Amino acid sequence: MIRRMYFIIPNVSLARTIHNELLLSRVAESKMHVIAREDVDLNDLPEANILQKSDLVHSIQRGIPLGGLTGVLLGALAISLGMVSPGYEGITMMLTVLAGLFIGVFSSTLIAVNVPNTRHRRFEKDLSKGKILFIVDVPVEKVAEISEMVTRHHPEADMKGLEPNIPAFP
């Protein structure tokens, strides 16, 4: 099981140092994500992608059931109003549910790409001050080791939380 750790780092040079130490501790670079204001030059640090920065995963999770439910309702309405030829009710229901799912996912994705990740709201104040949010995804057995290493070597790095479960694909 993977845990997501959040650190607030005061500057880029310290973030680069912590990045290098995590690499030496065998944390893959793909498991590290850095978020900062747009005017902060992150150079070669692994910047967070759209899955970490936006609320895409959460919105898709809401778009699927809403779109599917809409498809069911529209299919049932079409069948009950007699808009479907006899014998095609099952196909009609299946197609309206699939269309509803597609539209639900598509529309929620379009909206979510421009919405900041709701899990990062608590860091907005620090980010606006020019600090850096350093996110590390580590196996549960390495959480204590990584946390202790970062905070012992760099007391100015502030551990801001641990997420118990991270989504499977961000």
C-alpha positions in Angstrom: 0.0 0.0 0.0 1.2 3.5 -0.9 1.1 6.6 1.3 1.4 10.2 0.1 3.5 12.5 2.2 3.4 16.3 2.0 6.3 18.5 2.9 6.5 22.3 2.7 9.9 23.4 1.6 11.1 27.0 1.9 13.2 27.2 -1.3 14.2 25.5 -4.5 17.8 24.7 -3.4 16.5 22.8 -0.3 13.9 21.0 -2.5 16.7 19.9 -4.9 18.8 18.6 -1.9 15.8 16.7 -0.5 15.1 15.3 -4.0 18.7 14.0 -4.3 18.6 12.5 -0.9 15.3 10.7 -1.7 16.9 9.4 -4.9 19.8 8.0 -2.8 17.2 6.4 -0.5 15.8 4.5 -3.5 12.6 6.6 -4.0 11.9 6.7 -7.7 11.7 10.1 -9.3 8.3 9.2 -10.7 7.1 9.0 -7.0 8.1 12.6 -6.3 6.0 15.6 -7.3 6.7 19.3 -6.8 4.2 22.1 -6.9 5.0 25.8 -6.6 3.8 29.2 -7.9 4.2 29.8 -11.6 7.0 32.3 -11.0 9.2 29.9 -9.1 11.8 28.3 -11.3 11.9 24.6 -10.5 14.6 23.7 -13.1 15.1 19.9 -13.0 12.8 19.1 -10.1 9.9 16.6 -11.0 7.0 19.0 -11.4 3.6 17.6 -10.6 1.5 16.7 -13.6 -2.2 17.5 -14.3 -3.3 14.5 -12.2 -1.7 15.9 -9.1 -2.4 19.6 -9.8 -6.1 19.3 -10.8 -9.2 17.7 -9.4 -9.4 15.3 -12.4 -9.7 12.0 -10.5 -12.3 13.3 -8.1 -14.4 14.8 -10.9 -14.3 11.6 -13.0 -15.4 9.7 -10.0 -18.5 12.0 -9.8 -19.0 12.1 -13.6 -19.4 8.3 -14.0 -22.3 7.7 -11.7 -24.1 11.0 -12.7 -23.7 10.2 -16.4 -24.8 6.6 -16.0 -27.8 7.6 -14.0 -28.7 10.2 -16.6 -28.4 7.5 -19.3 -30.7 5.2 -17.4 -33.3 7.9 -16.9 -33.3 9.0 -20.6 -33.4 5.4 -21.8 -36.3 4.6 -19.5 -38.1 7.7 -20.6 -37.6 6.9 -24.2 -38.9 3.4 -23.7 -41.9 4.4 -21.6 -43.0 7.1 -24.1 -42.9 4.5 -26.9 -40.1 6.1 -28.8 -38.4 2.7 -29.2 -39.5 0.0 -31.5 -40.6 -3.2 -29.7 -37.7 -5.6 -29.3 -35.0 -2.9 -29.1 -35.6 -1.8 -25.5 -32.4 -3.5 -24.2 -30.2 -2.1 -26.9 -31.7 1.4 -26.4 -31.1 1.2 -22.7 -27.5 0.0 -23.1 -26.7 2.7 -25.7 -28.3 5.5 -23.6 -26.3 4.4 -20.5 -23.1 4.3 -22.5 -23.8 7.7 -24.0 -24.6 9.0 -20.5 -21.3 7.6 -19.1 -19.3 9.1 -22.0 -20.9 12.5 -21.6 -20.5 12.4 -17.8 -16.8 11.6 -18.0 -16.2 14.0 -20.9 -17.9 17.0 -19.2 -16.4 16.3 -15.8 -12.9 16.1 -17.3 -13.4 19.4 -19.1 -14.4 21.1 -15.9 -11.8 19.4 -13.7 -8.8 20.3 -15.7 -9.2 23.9 -14.6 -10.1 23.2 -11.0 -7.1 23.1 -8.5 -6.8 19.8 -6.5 -9.1 20.1 -3.4 -6.5 18.1 -1.4 -4.1 21.0 -1.8 -6.3 23.8 -0.4 -4.6 23.6 3.0 -1.2 24.5 1.3 -2.4 27.5 -0.7 -1.2 30.0 1.9 2.3 28.5 1.9 2.4 28.3 -1.9 1.4 31.9 -2.2 4.4 32.9 -0.1 6.7 31.2 -2.6 7.2 28.0 -0.7 7.3 24.6 -2.4 4.9 21.7 -1.9 7.0 18.5 -2.2 4.8 15.3 -2.5 6.3 11.9 -2.1 4.5 8.6 -2.7 6.2 5.8 -0.7 5.3 2.3 0.5 3.8 2.3 4.0 6.8 0.6 5.5 9.1 3.5 4.3 7.0 6.3 5.7 8.7 6.6 9.1 12.2 6.3 7.5 11.6 9.0 4.9 9.8 11.3 7.3 12.6 11.0 9.9 15.3 11.4 7.3 13.9 14.6 5.8 12.9 16.3 9.1 16.2 15.3 10.9 18.5 16.5 8.1 16.4 19.5 7.2 14.5 20.9 10.2 13.2 23.8 8.0 11.3 21.3 5.9 7.8 21.0 7.4 5.9 17.8 7.1 2.4 18.8 6.6 0.6 15.5 6.4 0.2 12.0 5.3 -2.6 10.8 3.1 -3.7 7.3 4.1 -4.7 6.1 0.6 -3.8 7.6 -2.7 -5.7 7.0 -5.9 -4.4 4.1 -8.0 -3.4 6.1 -11.0 -2.2 9.6 -10.2 
